[in-house]
Amino acid sequence: MFRIGQGWHRWRALTACLLIFALILHSITFAIAGERFSADAADIDSIKEETSNVHTTAALRRPFRRIAIYSEQNGQAERIDISLKIFVQTDIKTLMEIIKANRPDLPVPTSGAKAFE
């Protein structure tokens, strides 16, 4: 009886390790194979500073605090999310200054983010 229980315990540990490995491999593959999108300054429709709601946070698809750049190309609405936590504030400020220089008509978010002071 003891040997059967011990064998089952080892099988559960192996199964758990394989499951964790498969989940990590899946998330790495998903991150690498994600869609790439780029937009010229002329294609940008709007820039907004956003915070995730409960549904967006639960889905883990977008950064919690972000700058979202919206664009429409070929009738398809697209967005680029810039995480306010991951990216360096000076780099975000530089990006916003470049967008302002190329598109002075486009309002750039200035509230809440330290990078836009």
Beta strands, then each sheet from edge to edge (+ up, - down):
strand 1: 44-51
strand 2: 65-73
strand 3: 76-83
sheet 1: 1+ 2- 3+
end
